[in-house]
């Protein structure tokens, strides 16, 4: 997964964090290529990704509050849904369950890109008067 300038919101801190998330997703993708299912190592990478996502969501939500973003509540709910879904994946792993790497990566990449392109860009458009 590669960063594209089309993903930019125009808000430097959010864009910088998005680039980091894309990079972390790429690290996870590279770490899982040799395995069909999650290993302890890839589980740790996923956990680090989730921890960073939580920081990013907190920062992004703070920006939305500061600018009185009209879709704030709905956007926060989308964040909670992702955190809950990934938390459930981590619990499956912790309890000895199996997670298919390819399916996990498709889910994460799709969610991340769609969320940035559809939802997060709205924040920049609102802030800069293009919404």
Secondary structure, 3 states (H helix, E strand, C coil): CCCCHHHCCCCHHHHHHHHHHHHHHHHHHHHHCCCCECCHHHHHHHHHHHHHHHHHHHHHHHHHHHCCCCCHHHHHHHHHHHHHHHHHHHHHHHCCCCCEHHHHHHHHHHHHHHHHHHHHHHHHHHHCCCC
